[in-house]
Amino acid sequence: MSLNLVFLGRLEDVAGSGKLSVPVLPCIDAVIDSLDPSLGQALKAPRVKLAVNGILVQDTDAPVLKDGDEIAFLPPVSGG
């Protein structure tokens, strides 16, 4: 049983890959805490957004994660 993590933009550079498969954990905070500390710190930055199965979420404790779920981490976007 696993979750699929997707890292976009500069987060892909920090992760060293655009995708990563990890074991299913009870919440997103637990998933982030299980990662390399430098990656976890980058993912917890205040302006990083995340989506579970394509739906943006605000509360990292809210979604109940299950096998095959995709969690996408979106860095801040700038430009005009």
C-alpha positions as CSV (number, residue, x, y, z in Angstrom):
1,M,0.0,0.0,0.0
2,S,1.5,3.3,-1.0
3,L,0.9,7.0,-1.7
4,N,2.2,8.8,-4.7
5,L,3.8,12.2,-4.0
6,V,4.3,14.7,-6.8
7,F,6.6,17.7,-6.4
8,L,6.3,20.7,-8.7
9,G,8.7,23.6,-9.5
10,R,11.5,24.1,-7.1
11,L,10.2,21.4,-4.8
12,E,11.2,18.9,-7.4
13,D,14.8,20.1,-7.1
14,V,14.7,19.8,-3.3
15,A,13.1,16.3,-3.5
16,G,15.6,15.2,-6.2
17,S,12.7,13.8,-8.3
18,G,9.3,14.8,-9.5
19,K,7.6,11.8,-8.0
20,L,8.0,9.6,-4.9
21,S,6.1,6.6,-3.6
22,V,5.8,6.3,0.2
23,P,3.9,3.9,2.5
24,V,0.3,5.0,3.5
25,L,0.3,7.0,6.7
26,P,-2.7,8.4,8.6
27,C,-2.4,12.0,7.6
28,I,-0.3,14.4,5.4
29,D,1.6,15.8,8.4
30,A,2.8,12.2,9.1
31,V,3.8,11.7,5.5
32,I,5.8,15.0,5.5
33,D,7.5,14.1,8.8
34,S,8.6,10.7,7.3
35,L,10.6,12.4,4.5
36,D,14.1,13.8,4.5
37,P,14.2,16.7,7.0
38,S,15.2,19.3,4.3
39,L,12.4,18.2,2.1
40,G,9.9,18.2,5.0
41,Q,11.0,21.7,5.9
42,A,10.5,22.9,2.3
43,L,7.0,21.3,2.1
44,K,5.9,23.0,5.4
45,A,6.7,26.5,4.1
46,P,3.7,28.7,4.6
47,R,3.0,29.4,0.9
48,V,3.3,25.8,-0.3
49,K,-0.1,24.5,-1.4
50,L,-1.1,20.9,-1.7
51,A,-3.7,18.8,-3.4
52,V,-5.0,15.3,-2.7
53,N,-6.2,13.6,-5.8
54,G,-6.5,16.9,-7.6
55,I,-8.4,18.7,-4.9
56,L,-6.7,21.6,-3.1
57,V,-6.7,21.1,0.7
58,Q,-6.0,23.5,3.5
59,D,-5.9,21.3,6.6
60,T,-3.1,18.7,6.4
61,D,-4.9,16.6,9.1
62,A,-8.3,16.6,7.3
63,P,-8.0,14.1,4.4
64,V,-8.0,10.4,5.3
65,L,-5.4,8.9,3.1
66,K,-5.7,5.5,1.3
67,D,-3.7,3.3,-1.0
68,G,-3.0,4.9,-4.3
69,D,-3.8,8.5,-3.3
70,E,-1.8,11.3,-5.0
71,I,-0.5,14.2,-2.9
72,A,0.8,17.0,-5.1
73,F,2.9,19.8,-3.5
74,L,2.7,23.1,-5.3
75,P,5.3,25.9,-4.7
76,P,4.4,29.5,-4.6
77,V,3.8,31.0,-8.0
78,S,5.2,34.4,-9.0
79,G,5.1,36.4,-12.1
80,G,2.6,38.5,-13.9
